[in-house]
Amino acid sequence: MADAPVLGGSKKTALDDAAFGAPFNEALVHESVRAELAARRQGTHATKTRGKVRGGGAKPWRQKGTGRARAGSSRSPIWTGGGTIFGPSPRHYTFKVNRKERRAALRSALSVHAGRRSIAVFDPSGFDTPSTKRAAQLLADSALAQPTLVVLTDAHEHAALSFRNLARVSVLPVSMVGVADLIGAASVVCTQEALDALTARAKGATPS
Protein backbone atom coordinates (compact mmCIF):
# COMPACT_ATOMS: atom_id res chain seq x y z
CA MET A 1 0.00 0.00 0.00
CA ALA A 2 1.32 3.45 -0.98
CA ASP A 3 1.63 6.23 1.55
CA ALA A 4 2.09 10.00 1.63
CA PRO A 5 4.25 11.99 4.04
CA VAL A 6 2.69 14.41 6.50
CA LEU A 7 4.47 17.74 6.18
CA GLY A 8 6.00 19.16 9.31
CA GLY A 9 6.62 15.77 10.90
CA SER A 10 7.78 12.22 10.37
CA LYS A 11 4.36 10.60 10.11
CA LYS A 12 2.88 9.11 6.99
CA THR A 13 -0.70 8.54 5.92
CA ALA A 14 -1.82 5.47 4.01
CA LEU A 15 -3.26 5.86 0.52
CA ASP A 16 -6.17 3.69 -0.60
CA ASP A 17 -5.03 1.24 -3.27
CA ALA A 18 -8.40 1.44 -5.01
CA ALA A 19 -7.85 5.15 -5.71
CA PHE A 20 -4.05 5.43 -5.75
CA GLY A 21 -2.97 2.08 -7.13
CA ALA A 22 -4.61 2.07 -10.55
CA PRO A 23 -2.63 1.58 -13.78
CA PHE A 24 -2.23 4.69 -15.92
CA ASN A 25 -4.78 4.89 -18.74
CA GLU A 26 -3.43 7.50 -21.14
CA ALA A 27 -6.47 7.51 -23.43
CA LEU A 28 -8.96 8.19 -20.63
CA VAL A 29 -6.76 10.84 -19.05
CA HIS A 30 -6.36 12.58 -22.40
CA GLU A 31 -10.11 12.51 -23.03
CA SER A 32 -10.91 13.86 -19.56
CA VAL A 33 -8.34 16.64 -19.79
CA ARG A 34 -9.72 17.67 -23.19
CA ALA A 35 -13.25 17.73 -21.81
CA GLU A 36 -12.29 19.77 -18.74
CA LEU A 37 -10.27 22.32 -20.69
CA ALA A 38 -13.00 22.62 -23.33
CA ALA A 39 -15.64 23.21 -20.64
CA ARG A 40 -13.57 26.12 -19.28
CA ARG A 41 -13.70 27.97 -22.60
CA GLN A 42 -16.14 30.87 -22.56
CA GLY A 43 -17.11 30.55 -26.21
CA THR A 44 -18.14 34.23 -26.41
CA HIS A 45 -16.06 35.10 -29.48
CA ALA A 46 -18.10 36.55 -32.33
CA THR A 47 -17.73 38.40 -35.63
CA LYS A 48 -20.25 40.27 -37.73
CA THR A 49 -21.47 38.89 -41.03
CA ARG A 50 -22.43 41.22 -43.87
CA GLY A 51 -25.97 41.24 -42.54
CA LYS A 52 -24.88 42.57 -39.15
CA VAL A 53 -22.38 45.25 -40.20
CA ARG A 54 -23.78 48.75 -40.07
CA GLY A 55 -24.49 50.49 -43.38
CA GLY A 56 -24.27 49.20 -46.91
CA GLY A 57 -27.99 49.26 -47.58
CA ALA A 58 -27.75 51.24 -50.79
CA LYS A 59 -26.14 49.98 -53.96
CA PRO A 60 -22.78 51.86 -54.22
CA TRP A 61 -23.21 52.59 -57.93
CA ARG A 62 -25.42 51.52 -60.76
CA GLN A 63 -25.01 48.06 -62.22
CA LYS A 64 -23.74 49.07 -65.67
CA GLY A 65 -22.00 51.92 -67.36
CA THR A 66 -19.40 52.95 -64.80
CA GLY A 67 -16.60 50.67 -65.95
CA ARG A 68 -16.19 49.35 -62.42
CA ALA A 69 -17.04 45.92 -61.17
CA ARG A 70 -20.65 45.48 -60.12
CA ALA A 71 -21.28 45.92 -56.39
CA GLY A 72 -24.46 45.50 -54.41
CA SER A 73 -23.29 46.59 -50.96
CA SER A 74 -20.36 48.40 -49.40
CA ARG A 75 -20.45 45.83 -46.61
CA SER A 76 -19.55 42.91 -48.84
CA PRO A 77 -16.83 40.68 -47.31
CA ILE A 78 -14.40 41.76 -50.05
CA TRP A 79 -14.75 45.42 -49.10
CA THR A 80 -12.80 47.17 -46.35
CA GLY A 81 -15.10 47.39 -43.36
CA GLY A 82 -17.28 44.64 -44.72
CA GLY A 83 -18.58 41.55 -42.97
CA THR A 84 -16.63 38.42 -42.12
CA ILE A 85 -17.17 35.15 -43.96
CA PHE A 86 -17.59 32.06 -41.76
CA GLY A 87 -16.31 33.89 -38.68
CA PRO A 88 -16.69 32.48 -35.17
CA SER A 89 -19.99 32.80 -33.35
CA PRO A 90 -20.90 32.19 -29.70
CA ARG A 91 -20.99 28.48 -28.91
CA HIS A 92 -20.16 26.03 -26.16
CA TYR A 93 -17.31 23.54 -26.41
CA THR A 94 -18.41 21.01 -23.83
CA PHE A 95 -18.71 17.34 -24.66
CA LYS A 96 -19.65 14.40 -22.51
CA VAL A 97 -17.30 11.98 -20.82
CA ASN A 98 -19.00 9.09 -19.08
CA ARG A 99 -18.96 9.01 -15.28
CA LYS A 100 -17.02 5.75 -15.06
CA GLU A 101 -14.45 7.10 -17.51
CA ARG A 102 -14.02 10.28 -15.46
CA ARG A 103 -13.48 8.26 -12.30
CA ALA A 104 -10.98 5.98 -14.01
CA ALA A 105 -9.08 9.02 -15.30
CA LEU A 106 -9.08 10.54 -11.81
CA ARG A 107 -7.68 7.29 -10.39
CA SER A 108 -4.97 7.31 -13.04
CA ALA A 109 -3.96 10.89 -12.19
CA LEU A 110 -3.90 10.20 -8.46
CA SER A 111 -1.95 6.99 -8.98
CA VAL A 112 0.71 8.85 -10.96
CA HIS A 113 1.35 11.14 -8.00
CA ALA A 114 1.33 8.21 -5.59
CA GLY A 115 3.86 6.37 -7.75
CA ARG A 116 6.10 9.41 -7.99
CA ARG A 117 5.69 10.13 -4.27
CA SER A 118 4.69 13.65 -5.19
CA ILE A 119 1.62 13.84 -2.97
CA ALA A 120 1.75 15.01 0.65
CA VAL A 121 -0.62 15.86 3.48
CA PHE A 122 -0.46 18.81 5.86
CA ASP A 123 -2.31 19.85 8.99
CA PRO A 124 -4.32 23.06 8.41
CA SER A 125 -4.76 23.67 12.14
CA GLY A 126 -1.45 25.55 12.12
CA PHE A 127 -3.07 28.26 10.02
CA ASP A 128 -5.34 29.81 12.62
CA THR A 129 -4.58 33.10 10.85
CA PRO A 130 -3.42 33.61 7.26
CA SER A 131 0.37 33.45 6.94
CA THR A 132 2.03 33.33 3.54
CA LYS A 133 5.44 33.07 5.21
CA ARG A 134 4.41 29.91 7.09
CA ALA A 135 2.96 28.40 3.92
CA ALA A 136 6.12 29.15 1.93
CA GLN A 137 8.30 27.61 4.63
CA LEU A 138 6.11 24.49 4.73
CA LEU A 139 6.54 23.93 0.99
CA ALA A 140 10.24 24.74 1.09
CA ASP A 141 10.83 22.16 3.83
CA SER A 142 8.90 19.53 1.88
CA ALA A 143 11.25 19.82 -1.13
CA LEU A 144 8.36 18.95 -3.44
CA ALA A 145 8.65 19.83 -7.11
CA GLN A 146 6.73 22.77 -8.51
CA PRO A 147 4.20 23.73 -9.76
CA THR A 148 2.24 22.64 -6.70
CA LEU A 149 -1.48 22.09 -6.38
CA VAL A 150 -2.88 22.72 -2.89
CA VAL A 151 -6.23 21.01 -2.31
CA LEU A 152 -8.41 22.17 0.57
CA THR A 153 -11.97 22.01 1.83
CA ASP A 154 -14.18 25.05 2.24
CA ALA A 155 -13.54 25.05 5.99
CA HIS A 156 -9.84 25.81 5.55
CA GLU A 157 -10.14 29.44 4.47
CA HIS A 158 -7.07 30.67 6.37
CA ALA A 159 -4.88 28.03 4.75
CA ALA A 160 -6.23 28.97 1.32
CA LEU A 161 -5.38 32.63 1.92
CA SER A 162 -1.89 31.61 3.04
CA PHE A 163 -1.01 29.59 -0.08
CA ARG A 164 -2.76 31.55 -2.81
CA ASN A 165 -0.11 34.30 -3.19
CA LEU A 166 2.82 31.93 -3.63
CA ALA A 167 4.43 31.68 -7.05
CA ARG A 168 3.77 28.45 -8.97
CA VAL A 169 1.21 27.36 -6.39
CA SER A 170 -2.47 26.83 -7.23
CA VAL A 171 -5.13 26.54 -4.54
CA LEU A 172 -8.41 24.75 -5.28
CA PRO A 173 -11.30 23.44 -3.19
CA VAL A 174 -11.54 19.69 -3.44
CA SER A 175 -14.91 19.92 -5.19
CA MET A 176 -13.31 21.74 -8.16
CA VAL A 177 -10.19 19.59 -8.61
CA GLY A 178 -10.14 17.86 -11.97
CA VAL A 179 -7.87 15.52 -13.87
CA ALA A 180 -6.33 18.45 -15.76
CA ASP A 181 -5.36 20.14 -12.49
CA LEU A 182 -3.74 16.98 -11.13
CA ILE A 183 -1.87 16.16 -14.34
CA GLY A 184 -0.69 19.76 -14.70
CA ALA A 185 0.84 19.82 -11.20
CA ALA A 186 4.25 18.39 -10.40
CA SER A 187 3.16 17.82 -6.80
CA VAL A 188 -0.04 17.80 -4.77
CA VAL A 189 -0.43 18.98 -1.17
CA CYS A 190 -3.75 18.49 0.57
CA THR A 191 -5.38 18.23 3.95
CA GLN A 192 -6.52 14.87 5.29
CA GLU A 193 -10.15 15.87 4.73
CA ALA A 194 -9.44 16.81 1.11
CA LEU A 195 -7.53 13.56 0.60
CA ASP A 196 -10.49 11.57 1.92
CA ALA A 197 -12.84 13.45 -0.40
CA LEU A 198 -10.61 12.81 -3.44
CA THR A 199 -10.40 9.14 -2.50
CA ALA A 200 -14.18 8.91 -2.23
CA ARG A 201 -14.64 10.56 -5.63
CA ALA A 202 -12.12 8.25 -7.28
CA LYS A 203 -13.78 5.18 -5.81
CA GLY A 204 -17.26 6.38 -6.77
CA ALA A 205 -18.52 6.74 -3.22
CA THR A 206 -19.85 10.19 -4.09
CA PRO A 207 -21.19 11.57 -7.37
CA SER A 208 -18.39 12.84 -9.61
C-alpha positions in Angstrom: 0.0 0.0 0.0 1.3 3.4 -1.0 1.6 6.2 1.5 2.1 10.0 1.6 4.2 12.0 4.0 2.7 14.4 6.5 4.5 17.7 6.2 6.0 19.2 9.3 6.6 15.8 10.9 7.8 12.2 10.4 4.4 10.6 10.1 2.9 9.1 7.0 -0.7 8.5 5.9 -1.8 5.5 4.0 -3.3 5.9 0.5 -6.2 3.7 -0.6 -5.0 1.2 -3.3 -8.4 1.4 -5.0 -7.9 5.2 -5.7 -4.1 5.4 -5.7 -3.0 2.1 -7.1 -4.6 2.1 -10.6 -2.6 1.6 -13.8 -2.2 4.7 -15.9 -4.8 4.9 -18.7 -3.4 7.5 -21.1 -6.5 7.5 -23.4 -9.0 8.2 -20.6 -6.8 10.8 -19.1 -6.4 12.6 -22.4 -10.1 12.5 -23.0 -10.9 13.9 -19.6 -8.3 16.6 -19.8 -9.7 17.7 -23.2 -13.2 17.7 -21.8 -12.3 19.8 -18.7 -10.3 22.3 -20.7 -13.0 22.6 -23.3 -15.6 23.2 -20.6 -13.6 26.1 -19.3 -13.7 28.0 -22.6 -16.1 30.9 -22.6 -17.1 30.6 -26.2 -18.1 34.2 -26.4 -16.1 35.1 -29.5 -18.1 36.6 -32.3 -17.7 38.4 -35.6 -20.3 40.3 -37.7 -21.5 38.9 -41.0 -22.4 41.2 -43.9 -26.0 41.2 -42.5 -24.9 42.6 -39.1 -22.4 45.2 -40.2 -23.8 48.8 -40.1 -24.5 50.5 -43.4 -24.3 49.2 -46.9 -28.0 49.3 -47.6 -27.8 51.2 -50.8 -26.1 50.0 -54.0 -22.8 51.9 -54.2 -23.2 52.6 -57.9 -25.4 51.5 -60.8 -25.0 48.1 -62.2 -23.7 49.1 -65.7 -22.0 51.9 -67.4 -19.4 53.0 -64.8 -16.6 50.7 -66.0 -16.2 49.4 -62.4 -17.0 45.9 -61.2 -20.6 45.5 -60.1 -21.3 45.9 -56.4 -24.5 45.5 -54.4 -23.3 46.6 -51.0 -20.4 48.4 -49.4 -20.5 45.8 -46.6 -19.6 42.9 -48.8 -16.8 40.7 -47.3 -14.4 41.8 -50.1 -14.8 45.4 -49.1 -12.8 47.2 -46.3 -15.1 47.4 -43.4 -17.3 44.6 -44.7 -18.6 41.6 -43.0 -16.6 38.4 -42.1 -17.2 35.2 -44.0 -17.6 32.1 -41.8 -16.3 33.9 -38.7 -16.7 32.5 -35.2 -20.0 32.8 -33.4 -20.9 32.2 -29.7 -21.0 28.5 -28.9 -20.2 26.0 -26.2 -17.3 23.5 -26.4 -18.4 21.0 -23.8 -18.7 17.3 -24.7 -19.6 14.4 -22.5 -17.3 12.0 -20.8 -19.0 9.1 -19.1 -19.0 9.0 -15.3 -17.0 5.8 -15.1 -14.4 7.1 -17.5 -14.0 10.3 -15.5 -13.5 8.3 -12.3 -11.0 6.0 -14.0 -9.1 9.0 -15.3 -9.1 10.5 -11.8 -7.7 7.3 -10.4 -5.0 7.3 -13.0 -4.0 10.9 -12.2 -3.9 10.2 -8.5 -2.0 7.0 -9.0 0.7 8.9 -11.0 1.3 11.1 -8.0 1.3 8.2 -5.6 3.9 6.4 -7.7 6.1 9.4 -8.0 5.7 10.1 -4.3 4.7 13.7 -5.2 1.6 13.8 -3.0 1.7 15.0 0.6 -0.6 15.9 3.5 -0.5 18.8 5.9 -2.3 19.8 9.0 -4.3 23.1 8.4 -4.8 23.7 12.1 -1.4 25.5 12.1 -3.1 28.3 10.0 -5.3 29.8 12.6 -4.6 33.1 10.9 -3.4 33.6 7.3 0.4 33.4 6.9 2.0 33.3 3.5 5.4 33.1 5.2 4.4 29.9 7.1 3.0 28.4 3.9 6.1 29.2 1.9 8.3 27.6 4.6 6.1 24.5 4.7 6.5 23.9 1.0 10.2 24.7 1.1 10.8 22.2 3.8 8.9 19.5 1.9 11.3 19.8 -1.1 8.4 18.9 -3.4 8.7 19.8 -7.1 6.7 22.8 -8.5 4.2 23.7 -9.8 2.2 22.6 -6.7 -1.5 22.1 -6.4 -2.9 22.7 -2.9 -6.2 21.0 -2.3 -8.4 22.2 0.6 -12.0 22.0 1.8 -14.2 25.1 2.2 -13.5 25.0 6.0 -9.8 25.8 5.5 -10.1 29.4 4.5 -7.1 30.7 6.4 -4.9 28.0 4.8 -6.2 29.0 1.3 -5.4 32.6 1.9 -1.9 31.6 3.0 -1.0 29.6 -0.1 -2.8 31.6 -2.8 -0.1 34.3 -3.2 2.8 31.9 -3.6 4.4 31.7 -7.1 3.8 28.5 -9.0 1.2 27.4 -6.4 -2.5 26.8 -7.2 -5.1 26.5 -4.5 -8.4 24.8 -5.3 -11.3 23.4 -3.2 -11.5 19.7 -3.4 -14.9 19.9 -5.2 -13.3 21.7 -8.2 -10.2 19.6 -8.6 -10.1 17.9 -12.0 -7.9 15.5 -13.9 -6.3 18.5 -15.8 -5.4 20.1 -12.5 -3.7 17.0 -11.1 -1.9 16.2 -14.3 -0.7 19.8 -14.7 0.8 19.8 -11.2 4.2 18.4 -10.4 3.2 17.8 -6.8 0.0 17.8 -4.8 -0.4 19.0 -1.2 -3.7 18.5 0.6 -5.4 18.2 4.0 -6.5 14.9 5.3 -10.2 15.9 4.7 -9.4 16.8 1.1 -7.5 13.6 0.6 -10.5 11.6 1.9 -12.8 13.5 -0.4 -10.6 12.8 -3.4 -10.4 9.1 -2.5 -14.2 8.9 -2.2 -14.6 10.6 -5.6 -12.1 8.2 -7.3 -13.8 5.2 -5.8 -17.3 6.4 -6.8 -18.5 6.7 -3.2 -19.9 10.2 -4.1 -21.2 11.6 -7.4 -18.4 12.8 -9.6 
